[in-house]
Amino acid sequence: MTIAVTGGTGFVGSRFLDVAVQAGQQVRALTRKPQPARDCVEWVEGSLEDPDSLRRLVTGATAIVHVAGVINARDRQGFERGNIEGTLAMLAASTAAGITRFIHVSSLAAREPKLSLYGASKARSEELVQGSGLDWTIVRPPAVYGPGDRETLELFKMAKLRLMFLPPGGRLSLIHVDDLARLLLALVNGDEGRQIIEPDDGRPEGWSHKEFAKAIGDAVGRRNLSLSMPRAMLRFGAAMDQLLRRERAKLSADRAAYFSHDDWVVDAARRPLPALWRPQVDTEEGLARTALWYRGEGWL
């Protein structure tokens, strides 16, 4: 079996490659620039905008794991180009190559497409997958954390300073990147098709924002003060982040709208069946290991 993967150089995709190779799978992964050679991985240089590279990526593959996507863009076109047009290109390449198994990594944001441009683009990508006629499975991860993640890193940095600014009151689900990678591999090897899956760490009602902040504080060994910010303040913070950090900004107006929603807990009815997959990483332990990794890399 050869698995064709997009987004293999990103946070989730790179960990999926690790898990797949450890399981003895052959992987072919798309990359925009040359990568170091590694056993069981064939790199295909190209992009989602290059049909020839996509043809080379999928030819002879038995399944597609489409991880690539855009989580932060300057405008609607940026999200549509990365999340809608990119997915459409992969569906077309898969269909042309006669590959039917298609695992699509979406987001919980797709449940609320009117909240953000990101969520709207993910919802539209899901519609394309569902209308493709392929043997598809859509995975909607909640907040993903773990070694190598630069998004959650911002929260760890605030916790180290003992002051955490949070969105308005609400709840969210979490999943460690290793658990998500294991789920994607299980879906490739399983026969579960044409369903939407929402995995998490197994915590029934998810985490309140303050519970999550405390868990991160514990992970870095700091007791911190957490402050819930009104929506208006979150929008102001986004404007300031864009002004000060420009291309390096993490908080956009679109993300502020997404973060302000009060319910990003997975739907229990959409959790994977235990026979297929169970989370293995305890969140408190996973956060502590993530903090340790950040320190070791000099990120924290």
N, C-alpha and C positions, 0 to 999 in steps of 0.2 A: 504494500500500500504506500502510495506517495500522497502526502497532504500538501496542497498548495495554500500558501498563507500570504495575506497582505498585512501590512502593519507589523511585520516581524522584527523591525528595528526599534519599535516603540516600547513603552512600559509593559503593557499586557502582552503584546505579540512576542517580545523577546523572551518573556518567561514561558509562554506557550511553547516556543521552540525548545527551551531547556527541558520542559516536562515531556514533550513528544520524543525528543532524542533519547532521554533517559529511559523511555519505555520501548526503545528500539524501533521507532518509526523513522521513515525517510521523509524529509521535508524539503519542499522547494519554496523559497521565500523571495518576495519582491523587495528590491532595495533601490533607492535613488543613487547611491554611491557605493563604490567598492567596499566589501566587508572582509574581515579576516576569514580564512578558510577554516571550516570546522567539520568534523565527522558527521555524516548523515544529513548535512544541510547543503543544498545546492542554491546558490544565490543567483537571482535573475535581475540584472540591472534594467531599470525602467521605471514606469510610473503608471498610475491608473489612467492617465491621459494618453498613454501610448499603447494602441491596440496590438502592435507587434509584440511588445514585451508581455502583455497579458496572454497572448496566444502561447508564447513560450512557457509562461508560468503554469498554465493549466493543462497543456498537452501531456497526456499520459497519467494525469493525476486521478485519484479516485474520490477525492473530496476537497471541498474548498472551505477554508476558515477565513472569513472576511472580517479582520479586526480593524483595518485602517479606517480612519475617520478624523474629523476636525472637531475639537471641543471648544476652541476659541477662535473667532474670526472677527474681522473688522466690520463686516456687513453681511447682508443676506446672501449675496453672491458667493462669499467665501464659504459659508456653510453649505450652500447648495452644491457648489463645485466639489467639496470634499465628501459630503455625506450622501447626496442624491446622485449626482452624475457619476461619482466613483462607484457606488453600488450598482448603478445601471450598467456601467462598463463591465463589472465583474460578472453580473448575471448574463450579459450578452456573450462574454467569452466562455463562460461555463456551458451555456446552452449550445454554442457552436462546437465545443469540444465533446459534447455528449456526456458531460458530468452532471449528475443529478443531485448529489448530496452537497448541500450548501448550508454552512453554519454562519449566521449573521450576528455579529456583536453590535447590539444597539445600545439603548440606555433607558433607564426609568423615565428620563425626561420625555420620551415619546408618548407617555401617558397623558401629558399635559401640553399638547402642541401650541396652545395659545399663549403659554407663559413666556416662551423664549424662541428666538430664531433657531437656536440649537435644537430644542425639542421638536420644533416644527420640521426641521430637516431630517431628524431621526425618524419621526413618524412617517414622513413621506418615503424614506428608504425602506421602512417596514412594509408599506403598501406595495412597493415595487417587488420586494421579495415574495410576499404572499400571492402576488399575481403572476409570478414567473412560471408556475407549473413544475418547478423543481421540488425535490424532496428536502424542504427547508426546515430549519429550526432557528428561531430568533431568541437570542439571549439578551435580557435586559439587566445588566449588572447595576447594583446600587453604587454607592461610593466605594471605589477600589483603592486600597492602600497597600503598602509593602515596600521593601527595599527597591530603590530606583525611582520611586514616584516623586515628581517635583511639584505636584499639585497639593497633596496633603502636607508636604514639607513646610508650607507657609504656616500651617497650624502648629506644627512642632516648634517652629521658630518663635511664634507668639507665646507658646507655653513655656519655653525656656526663659522668656522675659517676664513670666508670671502674670501676664495680662492678655486675655483672649477676647477678641471682638467676634461675636457670633451673630448669625441672622436672627430674625424674630423667632419667637418660640415655635418649636415644631419637633418632628421626629424624623429619623432617617435609619436606613439599614446600611450595613457595611459588609464587605467581603475582602478577604486577603487575596492578593494577586495569585498566589500559589493555588488556592482553592478554585479560583476562576479558571486558571489554566487547566487544572485537572478535570473540571467540568467540560470544557471545550473538547478535550481529548476523549472523554467518555462519550460525548455526543457524536464525534467522528466515528467511533468504533461501535456505537449502538444503533438501534433501529428506530429510535424516537424521532418522528418527523412531523412536520406541519403543526407545530405548537410554539407558543411563546412561553419562555421560561424566565422566572425572576428568582435568582439564587441569592443567598445571603449567608451570614455567619451562624444562623440557627436561632438567634435571639427573637422570640415570638413577636414582641411588639416593637422591635427595633430599639434605637437609642434616642433619648432626648438630646437636644444640642448641648445642654449643660452636662449630661452624663458622658457624652463623647468628649467634651472639653476636659472633664476631670480625668477620664481614662488616658488622654494624651499627656496631661500634666503628670500623672503617675508614671507614664512611660519615660518621661524625661527627668523624673525625680524632682518635680517642682509643684508646690501648691500654688495654684494661680487663681486670679480673680477673672471670672468670665462675665462679660456684659453683652446682653442681647440688644442688638441695634435695630431701631425702627427702619422700615423700608426706605424712607427718605434719606436716612443717614447712610444706608448701604449704597444707595445710588450716588450719594455725594462721595463716599469712599471710592467707588468705581471711577468717578470722574477724576479724583485726585491721583489714583493709581495710574490711570492713563496719561495724565499730565506729567507725572514725575518719572515713571518708568517706561513710558512709551511702548516700544515693541516688547519689552520684558514684563509688561503689566500682566498680572494674574486675574484681576477683578475687572470685568467689563460690565457695562450696563445690562447686557444680555444675561450674564452670569448672575448679576445681582438679582434680577427678576426671577431666575431659576432658584437661587438659594433661598429666596424669601418665601417660597411655598412651604406650607406647614406639614406636608405628608409625603415623604420620600421613603416610606416603608414598603417593602415588597408585599405583593398580594400572596397570601398563604396558599391560595388555590393554584397559583402558578409556580410554587416551589418545585424543584425536581423531585421525582420519586426517589425515596431512599435506596431502592434497588439499583438505581442508576448512579447516584452520587450523594455524598454527605460532606458537609464542611469538616475539615480536619484541624483548622487553625483556631485556637481560642483567641478571641480578639484582644484581650488584655496582654496575653503573651505575644501575639503578633505585633501589637503596637510597640511593646518593649524591644522586640528584636529589630523592628524598623528603626527605632531611635538609635539603637546600638549601631546599626549599619550606617545611618546618617553620620554619626560621630566618627566612625571609622573612615568614611570618605571625606571627612572635613566639611560636610554640608551643614552640620548643626553645631 
